[in-house]
Amino acid sequence: MQDAVLFDAREDGIAVITINRPDQRNALTREVREGLREAWARFEGDDGLRIAILTGSGERAFCAGGDLKEMVETGMAVPPRDMYALPYDTMELSKPTIAAVNGVAFAGGWMIAQACDLCVASTTAKFAITEVKVGRGSPWAAPLIHMIPQRIFMEIVLTGKPINAERAYEIGLVNRLAEPGAVLDEAITLAQDVLEGAPLSVKAARETVMLSTEMGRSAALAAARAAHEHAYNSHDAQEGPRAFAEKRRPVWQGR
């Protein structure tokens, strides 16, 4: 991935993936797209990494979106289905992810932040789905209906106007806010909160949330019971209560 996307595999099981083109506002150029594809694959393939944080270099931009110059040069109409490496969409991932939005997240930048499971944002960050301003489309925004209210969703995609970080937090798009320069630290804290849980339980919990967005109540309950069965029957399911009774921290083995 060279230096367009940086990959930091921390000893605590957290992978930090950084889009490293601040002079281009971390836009999704070809080299960035290829770097992200490689980074997500590396994260998924490393059993020692349990959660990933995606962020951008600098404080101006998380990601300003697609490369409009490339679209002009290639006469691009409908983007290829696999053009962007989106977690849980075009990239098969089984582990949780956090977007650490350090600046503007416009168009494709919103897209990749939205694709992550959780989101921490700088108080100076801005979010926008600007496609109507340039005659493009945002079909990837469809899952937003499970994240924010319909009328707010409608206004965002019809006007293309940005919302600030406080508004994004207010409507439920963002989990936590942080001061500029402290976004990654806050995202790491959130990641560590997730890592305190038993790996199989975390996996099943994530699957339950996603299943619930696709099913009715009864079907989701049945699917959730199946998703949690492995966790219930695991070594960690005995270790957790035992550690509580012995007043010590559990030692998770992920089995």
Sequence and secondary structure as in RCSB ss.txt:
>XXXX:A:sequence
MQDAVLFDAREDGIAVITINRPDQRNALTREVREGLREAWARFEGDDGLRIAILTGSGERAFCAGGDLKEMVETG
MAVPPRDMYALPYDTMELSKPTIAAVNGVAFAGGWMIAQACDLCVASTTAKFAITEVKVGRGSPWAAPLIHMIPQ
RIFMEIVLTGKPINAERAYEIGLVNRLAEPGAVLDEAITLAQDVLEGAPLSVKAARETVMLSTEMGRSAALAAAR
AAHEHAYNSHDAQEGPRAFAEKRRPVWQGR
>XXXX:A:secstr
 TTTEEEEE TTSEEEEEE  GGGTT B HHHHHHHHHHHHHHHH TT  EEEEEESSSSEEE  B HHHHHHHT
  S  TTSS  BTTTB   S EEEEE SEEETHHHHHHHHSSEEEEETT EEE  GGGTT   GGGGGGGGTS H
HHHHHHHHH   EEHHHHHHTTS SEEE TT HHHHHHHHHHHHHTS HHHHHHHHHHHHHHTTS HHHHHHHHH
HHHHHHHTSHHHHHHHHHHHTTS       
